[in-house]
Amino acid sequence: MDISGHSTVADLSLSSSGEKKVAWARSRMPALAALRKAAERDLPLEGHRVAGCLHVTKETAVLIETISAAGAEISWSGCNPLSTQDDVAAWLASEGYGVHAWYDQSTEDFYKCIDRTLDFKPTLTLDDGADLIYRVHSSFPELADGIIGGTEETTTGVHRLRAMADAGELMYPVIAVN
């Protein structure tokens, strides 16, 4: 495991392969390119710290670049131990993004990576499956006061969060983007 201070990835030497994949994805995502252009000008996320727990793929890397271009600082973990593209994670780390993910993580490492992402003290969360949001509530409730909102993109995660909200346990607003 390579630990580069702010990131924990499988192998930083894979970054050049990741860079090529991200460049390919970037060239095929014109909507995010347009959004990025406006975000670089307006900086709508300036001063925010965004913690994400989504698949670490070339497409997500383009999203991370866009969020960063909007002024946010980034810390990221993978939402599925079997979906992380190690070369993309290495490229993100080499570019200075906080990323804590590698392919075929154990369950223990999966949650350690989410915890490292939350060490960042986010103001916004992006989630796939609600593991990060649930971890805030179950292990780091003191962070909730500093989080202004989040998103959840899966039906399963939305059901999980809706149950928390119905029980009066959801400590910050979350938008279902499913």
Long-range contacts (C-beta under 8 A, 24 or more apart in sequence): 1-102, 2-90, 2-93, 4-93, 4-94, 6-93, 6-96, 6-98, 7-89, 7-92, 7-93, 7-97, 7-98, 7-99, 7-100, 8-99, 8-100, 8-101, 8-102, 8-113, 8-116, 9-86, 9-89, 9-90, 9-92, 9-93, 9-99, 9-100, 9-101, 9-102, 10-86, 10-89, 10-90, 10-102, 10-103, 11-86, 11-90, 12-90, 12-93, 12-94, 13-90, 14-86, 14-87, 14-90, 14-91, 15-87, 15-90, 15-91, 15-93, 15-94, 16-91, 17-87, 17-91, 18-58, 18-61, 18-85, 18-86, 18-87, 18-88, 18-89, 18-90, 18-91, 18-92, 19-91, 19-94, 21-58, 21-61, 21-85, 21-87, 21-88, 21-91, 22-58, 22-61, 22-62, 22-65, 22-88, 22-91, 24-58, 25-58, 25-59, 25-61, 25-62, 26-62, 26-65, 29-59, 29-62, 32-62, 32-63, 32-66, 35-66, 36-65, 36-66, 36-69, 36-70, 39-66, 39-69, 39-70, 39-71, 40-69, 40-70, 42-70, 43-70, 43-71, 44-70, 44-71, 45-70, 45-71, 45-72, 45-124, 46-70, 46-71, 46-72, 47-71, 47-123, 48-72, 48-73, 48-123, 48-124, 49-73, 49-74, 49-75, 49-120, 49-121, 49-122, 49-123, 49-124, 50-74, 50-75, 50-122, 50-123, 50-124, 50-125, 50-126, 51-75, 51-76, 51-77, 51-117, 51-118, 51-120, 51-122, 51-124, 51-125, 51-126, 51-132, 52-76, 52-77, 52-117, 52-125, 52-126, 52-127, 52-132, 53-77, 53-78, 53-79, 53-114, 53-117, 53-125, 53-126, 53-127, 53-128, 53-129, 53-131, 53-132, 54-78, 54-79, 54-126, 54-127, 54-128, 54-153, 55-79, 55-80, 55-83, 55-84, 55-128, 56-83, 56-84, 56-85, 56-88, 56-89, 56-92, 56-99, 56-101, 57-83, 57-84, 57-85, 57-88, 58-85, 58-88, 60-88, 61-88, 61-91, 61-92, 64-92, 64-97, 68-97, 72-124, 73-98, 73-120, 74-98, 75-99, 75-100, 75-116, 75-117, 75-118, 75-119, 75-120, 75-122, 76-100, 76-101, 76-117, 77-101, 77-110, 77-113, 77-114, 77-116, 77-117, 77-132, 78-102, 78-105, 78-110, 78-113, 79-127, 79-128, 79-129, 79-131, 79-132, 80-128, 80-129, 81-105, 81-106, 81-107, 81-109, 81-110, 111-135, 115-139, 115-140, 118-143, 121-146, 122-146, 122-147, 123-147, 123-148, 124-148, 124-149, 124-150, 125-149, 125-150, 125-151, 125-174, 126-150, 126-151, 126-153, 127-151, 127-152, 127-153, 127-157, 127-174, 128-152, 128-153, 128-154, 128-157, 129-154, 129-156, 129-157, 130-154, 130-156, 130-157, 130-158, 130-160, 130-161, 133-157, 133-161, 133-174, 134-160, 134-164, 136-171, 137-164, 137-169, 137-170, 137-171, 141-171, 144-171, 144-172, 145-171, 147-171, 147-172, 148-172, 148-173, 149-173, 149-174, 149-175, 150-174, 150-175, 151-175, 151-176, 151-177, 152-176, 152-177, 152-178, 153-177, 153-178, 154-178
